[in-house]
């Protein structure tokens, strides 16, 4: 029985470790559906608990149709269906409970006026990636709505009073539509406006009376700087083309500006960043994040001494003079994230300067995507810096073996975009991931590795249309004066990557614990069996009288019996 119990415990520990290795977390059978003692899930829907708290009573439902009824505990509803026309009756049958309503990719063409009025608790409405062409008056009228997604539609027109009844709206997302003008009355409560990647040439909406924190106008052929003369609240700004300029005295007009993105048109030759804008950038004392894309610059001297600059992106940048780069980067005392994607001529002046590399002690993330990188050494990367060298024609030989060692040392945190970090040469590993292909040994005749690039990068270039920082939030600088709550860039991919690294760490720990427990149980069981056998053997060998074994005592007993018999005969 003891052996069986120990063996059962061992199997349980091993199964737990294996399940954690596969990303499976054992849950009680009663709660395997994600809903524990909750209301019935609507027919054909998939229902789960919102969040990881087991005592949380709030639910989420994902349904192939608009449900005929929904219990008040369901605060999130996602519908995956071809709806077409949304009516008041359809929304009325849902009930008034949902906080979040997601009708993305439902082929919606139109919405009945005041259709969402019955959802009195609605906070977030997602209508992304549908086929609506117009937003008319009273189409969207939910009193407590704070977040509205209309991105990825075919919107050509928004009526002037379309948002009049959304008095609590804080975030409005209109990117990737076909709008040519924006002449609407925006709610004064609005804090985030993303209207990027449309066809807007003139932005006539009045922004001066608003308290915007984020304004994204990138991807529009604007004729000039938007119609906003000053703002005490604006923190994040993205401009492109002719609009990618800063007015004089920008630091006084926008005192909280901390995140600036300036993009020259990608289809044209590299433009010159005007001297006024460079001067105004250097005067923004609270600037934390700066992205300059597709420009030709005289030098980087305007960046010198930006004491709060933590994230610098120089994408597809060329310089007239590369002298003084070391002085500029050394002056950025809290720089933690540096991206020089597609800026092929910036790589060697920065990374081949060993003294500069050794002094970038605060750098935590370095991105070198699309730079024609063939190989580099560990000495080219600042210590404790995480690296992204994806989308490059890498030569996967022993000179890149250090990447694999760093990946192991950091438990999978060192290298980003692993699946896109593939080999171009040698031919036998072309297209394979670098972590699966590097030859770990070098012969003595081979030379030591050096940083190499190819400038024939036509197959490795990319545009800024789908551009992202690709920096996880866990390594963004925390020593900044102004918190940035609304990022222009999409960090979900890197965040997922970071989550995967965390999961990998947990998996390693679970396997180690499970293996240790299994070894402990096996050793304990073996010791128990050995002790039991020794105890039995000892009982068989030790006599309770004189210390002799029963086999040794038997002849003596026979002799005593014979002597006793003789004495009896003599007495008789």
C-alpha distance (Angstrom), angle and dihedral (degrees) to the residues before:
residue distance angle dihedral
X1 . . .
X2 3.80 . .
X3 3.81 91.3 .
X4 3.80 91.4 50.1
X5 3.80 92.2 50.2
X6 3.78 92.2 49.7
X7 3.79 91.5 46.9
X8 3.82 90.4 50.2
X9 3.82 91.2 50.9
X10 3.80 90.0 50.0
X11 3.80 92.3 51.4
X12 3.82 90.7 48.4
X13 3.81 92.5 52.1
X14 3.79 92.4 46.8
X15 3.82 92.3 48.1
X16 3.80 90.4 49.9
X17 3.79 91.4 52.6
X18 3.81 92.3 47.7
X19 3.81 92.4 48.3
X20 3.80 90.9 51.2
X21 3.82 88.8 48.9
X22 3.79 89.1 56.9
X23 3.78 93.3 46.7
X24 3.80 93.1 -108.4
X25 3.78 117.7 136.3
X26 3.75 114.7 -162.6
X27 3.77 114.2 -123.1
X28 3.76 131.4 -178.1
X29 3.78 112.4 -85.5
X30 3.78 91.9 -121.6
X31 3.80 90.6 60.5
X32 3.80 99.8 39.6
X33 3.78 91.9 112.1
X34 3.78 91.4 58.4
X35 3.81 93.5 -114.0
X36 3.78 118.4 93.3
X37 3.79 118.8 -164.8
X38 3.82 89.8 -28.1
X39 3.79 132.1 136.9
X40 3.77 120.1 -69.4
X41 3.79 117.1 -76.4
X42 3.83 113.4 -119.1
X43 3.78 114.4 -101.0
X44 3.83 115.3 -77.9
X45 3.82 91.1 2.5
X46 3.78 128.5 123.9
X47 3.79 110.6 -132.1
X48 3.78 127.8 -166.1
X49 3.78 139.2 166.0
X50 3.80 117.5 -95.5
X51 3.78 107.8 -118.4
X52 3.80 130.2 -6.1
X53 3.80 98.0 -79.1
X54 3.81 107.5 116.6
X55 3.80 90.4 -154.1
X56 3.80 93.2 53.1
X57 3.82 110.8 116.9
X58 3.81 95.6 -167.5
X59 3.80 115.4 107.8
X60 3.78 139.8 -161.7
X61 3.80 124.5 -148.2
X62 3.82 126.9 -161.5
X63 3.78 109.7 -166.2
X64 3.84 137.2 -179.0
X65 3.81 88.9 -139.7
X66 3.79 139.4 16.7
X67 3.83 103.0 -76.7
X68 3.81 118.4 -121.2
X69 3.80 89.9 -132.5
X70 3.76 137.5 4.5
X71 3.78 128.1 -162.6
X72 3.81 116.0 -120.3
X73 3.81 91.5 -114.6
X74 3.82 89.6 68.3
X75 3.79 101.9 89.5
X76 3.81 97.9 166.5
X77 3.80 125.8 52.0
X78 3.79 126.4 -178.8
X79 3.78 119.4 -175.9
X80 3.80 121.8 -160.0
X81 3.81 105.9 -169.0
X82 3.80 144.5 98.5
X83 3.78 98.8 -94.4
X84 3.79 102.1 164.2
X85 3.80 102.6 178.6
X86 3.81 119.0 30.3
X87 3.82 113.7 -147.1
X88 3.79 133.3 -167.5
X89 3.81 90.0 -119.5
X90 3.81 92.0 57.2
X91 3.79 92.1 51.8
X92 3.80 93.8 41.6
X93 3.81 92.0 60.7
X94 3.80 91.3 57.0
X95 3.80 92.2 68.2
X96 3.77 129.4 -131.8
X97 3.81 99.2 -79.1
X98 3.85 109.5 91.8
X99 3.79 119.7 102.9
X100 3.82 91.7 -176.3
X101 3.80 126.0 40.3
X102 3.81 120.0 -176.7
X103 3.82 118.1 -168.5
X104 3.83 95.5 159.4
X105 3.81 118.3 151.6
X106 3.80 93.2 6.8
X107 3.84 95.9 130.1
X108 3.81 90.6 -115.1
X109 3.81 112.3 177.9
X110 3.81 100.4 173.1
X111 3.80 143.5 0.1
X112 3.80 127.2 -142.4
X113 3.80 115.1 -117.5
X114 3.81 114.4 -88.6
X115 3.80 89.9 2.4
X116 3.81 92.9 146.2
X117 3.82 97.5 45.4
X118 3.80 92.5 104.0
X119 3.82 91.5 61.3
X120 3.78 95.2 82.7
X121 3.83 93.9 167.0
X122 3.81 95.9 47.4
X123 3.82 112.1 132.0
X124 3.83 104.0 162.0
X125 3.82 126.7 35.5
X126 3.79 119.2 -175.4
X127 3.82 117.8 -164.8
X128 3.81 97.3 157.6
X129 3.80 124.7 153.0
X130 3.79 98.7 13.0
X131 3.82 127.9 128.0
X132 3.80 103.0 -108.9
X133 3.81 116.3 143.1
X134 3.79 101.3 -174.5
X135 3.80 139.9 31.9
X136 3.78 108.1 -153.5
X137 3.79 133.7 -170.8
X138 3.82 116.4 -67.5
X139 3.80 92.3 4.3
X140 3.81 89.6 116.4
X141 3.79 112.3 36.8
X142 3.77 115.9 145.3
X143 3.83 112.4 144.5
X144 3.81 99.1 -143.7
X145 3.81 99.6 34.8
X146 3.81 111.6 136.2
X147 3.81 104.4 166.2
X148 3.82 125.2 44.1
X149 3.81 125.3 -179.6
X150 3.82 116.8 -163.9
X151 3.80 96.9 150.8
X152 3.79 123.7 133.4
X153 3.81 97.1 27.8
X154 3.81 129.2 118.3
X155 3.78 93.6 -106.8
X156 3.79 113.0 166.6
X157 3.80 100.0 162.6
X158 3.78 139.8 24.6
X159 3.79 115.8 -168.9
X160 3.79 116.4 -123.5
X161 3.83 95.5 -111.4
X162 3.83 97.0 35.8
X163 3.81 92.5 118.1
X164 3.81 98.8 36.5
X165 3.80 94.3 112.0
X166 3.80 95.0 47.7
X167 3.78 94.7 85.4
X168 3.82 94.9 157.4
X169 3.81 97.7 45.4
X170 3.81 111.6 136.4
X171 3.82 104.9 166.1
X172 3.81 126.4 40.0
X173 3.79 121.6 -180.0
X174 3.83 116.7 -167.4
X175 3.81 101.5 151.5
X176 3.82 123.6 139.7
X177 3.79 99.0 27.4
X178 3.82 131.7 116.8
X179 3.80 100.0 -108.7
X180 3.80 115.0 150.4
X181 3.77 97.5 -174.1
X182 3.78 139.8 14.6
X183 3.77 111.7 -148.4
X184 3.78 100.3 149.7
X185 3.78 135.4 126.0
X186 3.77 105.0 -108.8
X187 3.83 120.1 -156.3
X188 3.79 113.5 -100.8
X189 3.80 88.0 -132.4
X190 3.84 91.6 66.0
X191 3.81 115.3 122.2
X192 3.82 103.4 165.6
X193 3.82 124.8 41.6
X194 3.80 118.7 176.4
X195 3.80 111.3 179.6
X196 3.81 97.1 150.2
X197 3.81 125.7 145.6
X198 3.78 99.6 29.1
X199 3.83 130.3 115.4
X200 3.78 98.4 -100.8
X201 3.78 115.5 149.0
X202 3.82 97.4 166.8
X203 3.79 124.7 34.1
X204 3.81 106.6 -159.5
X205 3.80 101.3 164.6
X206 3.80 111.3 117.7
X207 3.81 109.1 -114.5
X208 3.80 98.2 166.3
X209 3.80 95.0 86.5
X210 3.79 93.3 48.9
X211 3.78 132.6 87.2
X212 3.79 98.1 -135.0
X213 3.79 118.9 171.3
X214 3.82 98.3 -178.9
X215 3.81 127.9 34.4
X216 3.81 119.1 175.4
X217 3.80 115.4 -175.3
X218 3.81 98.6 152.0
X219 3.78 117.6 133.6
X220 3.82 94.4 38.2
X221 3.84 127.3 111.9
X222 3.80 92.8 -127.5
X223 3.80 117.8 173.5
X224 3.77 94.2 -140.1
X225 3.78 148.4 -28.8
X226 3.86 111.4 -29.9
X227 3.79 123.2 -97.9
X228 3.77 96.8 -88.9
X229 3.79 117.3 110.8
X230 3.80 98.2 -178.2
X231 3.78 142.1 -11.1
X232 3.79 131.8 -173.1
X233 3.82 91.9 -162.3
X234 3.83 106.5 42.0
X235 3.80 110.8 117.8
X236 3.82 106.5 157.2
X237 3.80 125.8 45.0
X238 3.81 131.8 172.6
X239 3.84 120.2 -173.9
X240 3.79 133.8 170.9
X241 3.77 138.8 -166.9
X242 3.81 116.6 -11.2
X243 3.78 89.6 -4.7
X244 3.81 91.6 59.7
X245 3.78 94.8 98.3
X246 3.76 135.5 98.5
X247 3.81 121.1 -132.4
X248 3.77 122.1 -124.3
X249 3.81 114.9 -80.6
X250 3.82 89.8 20.1
X251 3.80 91.1 155.1
X252 3.82 90.6 60.2
X253 3.81 94.8 41.1
X254 3.82 94.4 46.7
X255 3.81 105.0 26.6
X256 3.82 95.6 167.0
X257 3.81 97.3 47.7
X258 3.80 105.2 135.3
X259 3.82 106.9 152.5
X260 3.83 119.9 49.7
X261 3.81 128.8 174.2
X262 3.82 120.2 -174.3
X263 3.81 118.0 -175.4
X264 3.80 127.8 -175.0
X265 3.83 114.9 -150.6
X266 3.80 107.8 -79.1
X267 3.81 94.6 -146.4
X268 3.81 93.9 57.8
X269 3.78 130.5 67.9
X270 3.78 115.5 -86.0
X271 3.79 111.0 -68.2
X272 3.78 128.2 -143.7
X273 3.79 116.3 -108.3
X274 3.77 103.2 -130.2
X275 3.78 118.7 -115.3
X276 3.82 94.2 -122.1
X277 3.79 91.5 58.9
X278 3.81 91.0 47.5
X279 3.78 90.7 51.4
X280 3.80 92.8 47.7
X281 3.81 91.2 49.7
X282 3.80 90.8 55.7
X283 3.81 89.3 53.1
X284 3.83 95.0 54.7
X285 3.79 97.7 102.5
X286 3.81 95.1 -174.7
X287 3.79 96.5 48.1
X288 3.80 108.7 136.1
X289 3.81 104.3 162.2
X290 3.81 125.5 35.0
X291 3.81 126.2 179.0
X292 3.82 120.9 -176.3
X293 3.81 114.4 -178.3
X294 3.84 133.0 -172.8
X295 3.83 97.3 -5.1
X296 3.78 136.2 134.8
X297 3.80 110.9 -141.0
X298 3.76 133.4 -171.4
X299 3.82 90.4 -134.9
X300 3.80 141.1 -43.6
X301 3.79 97.4 -101.9
X302 3.82 92.5 116.6
X303 3.83 87.8 69.9
X304 3.79 93.5 59.4
X305 3.79 114.8 124.1
X306 3.81 99.1 4.2
X307 3.78 92.3 157.4
X308 3.81 97.6 -168.5
X309 3.81 99.4 40.2
X310 3.81 106.9 123.3
X311 3.82 102.3 157.3
X312 3.81 123.2 43.5
X313 3.79 124.5 179.4
X314 3.80 120.2 -174.1
X315 3.80 104.0 175.8
X316 3.80 120.6 -179.0
X317 3.80 91.0 -10.3
X318 3.80 127.6 158.8
X319 3.80 126.7 -172.1
X320 3.76 133.1 -149.1
X321 3.80 88.6 -144.9
X322 3.79 126.4 22.0
X323 3.77 93.6 -169.6
X324 3.78 116.9 114.7
X325 3.82 97.0 26.6
X326 3.80 89.7 124.1
X327 3.81 91.7 54.2
X328 3.80 91.8 50.0
X329 3.82 95.7 49.1
X330 3.80 93.0 45.0
X331 3.80 89.5 54.4
X332 3.82 91.8 57.2
X333 3.77 93.5 84.7
X334 3.81 99.6 -178.8
X335 3.82 99.4 34.7
X336 3.81 105.7 142.9
X337 3.83 104.4 160.0
X338 3.80 124.5 45.6
X339 3.79 125.4 177.2
X340 3.80 122.7 -177.5
X341 3.80 96.6 166.2
X342 3.81 113.3 168.7
X343 3.82 90.7 1.3
X344 3.78 93.7 116.5
X345 3.81 96.0 171.0
X346 3.79 93.7 55.0
X347 3.79 95.5 60.4
X348 3.81 101.9 77.0
X349 3.83 97.9 38.9
X350 3.80 88.1 56.9
X351 3.80 106.2 33.2
X352 3.82 99.0 36.7
X353 3.80 90.5 56.8
X354 3.82 98.6 90.9
X355 3.80 93.1 -173.8
X356 3.81 91.2 53.1
X357 3.80 92.5 45.9
X358 3.81 91.2 51.5
X359 3.81 91.2 52.3
X360 3.81 96.6 51.3
X361 3.79 89.5 87.6
X362 3.81 95.0 147.1
X363 3.81 95.1 53.7
X364 3.81 110.2 114.4
X365 3.80 102.5 167.8
X366 3.80 131.8 34.7
X367 3.80 122.6 -178.1
X368 3.83 120.1 -162.9
X369 3.80 101.2 166.0
X370 3.81 119.8 155.2
X371 3.81 93.8 7.1
X372 3.82 98.0 124.5
X373 3.80 90.0 -109.7
X374 3.82 114.0 176.0
X375 3.79 100.7 172.0
X376 3.79 141.6 -23.5
X377 3.78 138.4 -176.8
X378 3.76 133.9 -120.2
X379 3.81 88.5 -107.6
X380 3.82 89.9 64.0
X381 3.81 92.3 63.4
X382 3.81 123.7 69.1
X383 3.78 114.6 -115.5
X384 3.83 116.6 -91.6
X385 3.82 90.9 14.0
X386 3.80 122.4 135.9
X387 3.79 116.7 -135.9
X388 3.81 141.0 -145.3
X389 3.82 113.3 -168.3
X390 3.80 97.2 154.8
X391 3.81 123.5 139.4
X392 3.80 93.8 34.6
X393 3.86 131.6 121.4
X394 3.80 93.5 -110.6
X395 3.79 123.2 -173.6
X396 3.80 104.8 -140.2
X397 3.79 104.5 -150.9
X398 3.78 134.2 122.7
X399 3.81 91.9 -72.2
X400 3.80 88.8 73.1
X401 3.80 94.2 46.7
X402 3.81 89.1 101.3
X403 3.81 87.9 70.1
X404 3.79 89.7 62.2
X405 3.83 90.9 48.0
X406 3.83 91.2 50.8
X407 3.78 90.3 48.1
X408 3.79 90.2 55.1
X409 3.79 93.8 44.2
X410 3.81 91.6 52.9
X411 3.83 94.4 42.9
X412 3.78 93.1 -116.5
X413 3.80 98.2 -42.9
X414 3.80 101.7 105.9
X415 3.80 102.7 73.6
X416 3.81 123.0 53.6
X417 3.81 127.4 -160.6
X418 3.80 90.7 24.0
X419 3.79 95.4 173.6
X420 3.81 91.0 53.8
X421 3.81 93.4 45.6
X422 3.80 97.2 91.5
X423 3.79 138.0 154.3
X424 3.79 125.8 -101.3
X425 3.81 94.9 -177.9
X426 2.99 148.8 69.2
X427 3.79 97.6 40.9
X428 3.80 95.8 -127.8
X429 3.83 90.9 65.4
X430 3.80 100.0 32.4
X431 3.79 109.8 144.7
X432 3.81 94.0 12.2
X433 3.79 122.5 124.6
X434 3.79 112.1 -95.8
X435 3.82 92.5 -126.9
X436 3.81 89.3 60.2
X437 3.79 98.1 42.1
X438 3.81 113.7 42.3
X439 3.79 115.5 117.7
X440 3.79 104.7 -132.3
X441 3.82 99.8 -155.5
X442 3.80 131.3 66.1
X443 3.79 126.6 -168.5
X444 3.79 119.4 -123.3
X445 3.80 90.9 -112.4
X446 3.80 92.6 63.7
X447 3.78 118.3 94.5
X448 3.78 122.2 -118.5
X449 3.78 117.1 -92.3
X450 3.79 122.6 -91.5
X451 3.78 134.3 -177.3
X452 3.81 108.9 -86.6
X453 3.79 133.0 -179.7
X454 3.75 138.2 179.7
X455 3.77 116.6 -143.4
X456 3.79 93.0 -159.5
X457 3.80 89.1 93.5
X458 3.80 100.7 147.9
X459 3.79 89.9 119.1
X460 3.79 92.7 48.4
X461 3.80 103.4 47.1
X462 3.77 125.7 107.7
X463 3.78 138.4 -177.1
X464 3.77 130.3 -120.3
X465 3.82 95.6 -114.7
X466 3.79 92.5 99.2
X467 3.75 96.1 25.8
X468 3.80 121.7 154.0
X469 3.79 135.6 174.8
X470 3.79 90.3 -129.8
X471 3.78 89.4 -157.9
X472 3.82 117.2 135.8
X473 3.77 116.5 -127.0
X474 3.79 90.9 -125.9
X475 3.82 91.0 71.7
X476 3.79 99.4 38.6
X477 3.78 112.5 118.7
X478 3.78 115.1 -89.4
X479 3.80 96.6 -172.9
X480 3.79 95.0 83.8
X481 3.75 129.9 119.3
X482 3.80 99.7 -139.4
X483 3.83 119.7 49.8
X484 3.79 114.4 -136.8
X485 3.80 109.7 -146.5
X486 3.78 98.8 167.5
X487 3.78 114.3 52.1
X488 3.78 120.7 -166.2
X489 3.74 92.1 -150.8
X490 3.77 125.8 73.7
X491 3.80 110.4 -118.7
X492 3.80 97.3 170.7
X493 3.80 94.4 106.9
X494 3.78 93.7 53.2
X495 3.81 91.6 42.0
X496 3.78 88.2 54.1
X497 3.75 87.7 49.1
X498 3.77 90.3 52.1
X499 3.80 90.3 48.4
X500 3.79 88.5 52.1
X501 3.81 90.1 51.8
X502 3.80 90.7 50.1
X503 3.79 89.3 48.7
X504 3.80 89.3 49.7
X505 3.81 90.0 53.3
X506 3.78 91.2 50.2
X507 3.81 91.1 47.2
X508 3.80 91.5 53.8
X509 3.80 91.3 49.4
X510 3.82 92.7 47.8
X511 3.80 92.2 49.7
X512 3.81 91.5 48.4
X513 3.81 92.3 48.6
X514 3.80 92.6 45.5
X515 3.80 92.3 48.8
X516 3.81 92.3 47.0
X517 3.80 91.1 49.4
X518 3.81 91.4 48.3
X519 3.82 91.7 50.7
X520 3.82 90.6 46.9
X521 3.81 92.0 52.2
X522 3.81 93.2 46.8
X523 3.81 92.5 49.4
X524 3.81 91.3 45.2
X525 3.80 91.7 50.0
X526 3.82 91.7 48.6
X527 3.81 91.9 49.4
X528 3.81 91.2 48.5
X529 3.82 91.6 51.7
X530 3.82 92.4 47.0
X531 3.81 92.1 48.1
X532 3.81 91.1 49.2
X533 3.85 92.6 51.3
X534 3.80 92.1 47.3
X535 3.79 91.0 50.0
X536 3.81 92.6 51.7
X537 3.82 92.1 46.8
X538 3.77 91.1 50.2
X539 3.80 92.4 52.1
X540 3.79 89.6 52.6
X541 3.81 94.7 49.2
X542 3.83 104.2 41.9
X543 3.83 121.1 77.2
X544 3.79 118.5 -147.3
X545 3.85 92.0 -140.0
X546 3.74 115.3 44.0
X547 3.73 107.1 -6.2
X548 3.81 94.3 -103.1
X549 3.78 125.4 122.7
X550 3.84 120.8 -108.5
X551 3.80 89.6 -110.5
X552 3.81 90.2 58.2
X553 3.81 92.5 45.9
X554 3.84 95.3 52.6
X555 3.89 98.7 75.2
X556 3.80 91.0 46.2
X557 3.79 91.4 52.9
X558 3.82 90.9 51.0
X559 3.83 90.3 51.3
X560 3.82 91.4 50.3
X561 3.79 90.8 51.0
X562 3.83 91.8 51.2
X563 3.82 92.4 47.7
X564 3.79 91.0 49.4
X565 3.84 90.4 52.0
X566 3.84 91.9 52.3
X567 3.81 91.7 50.4
X568 3.79 90.9 52.7
X569 3.85 91.6 52.0
X570 3.83 92.0 50.0
X571 3.78 91.7 50.7
X572 3.76 91.0 50.5
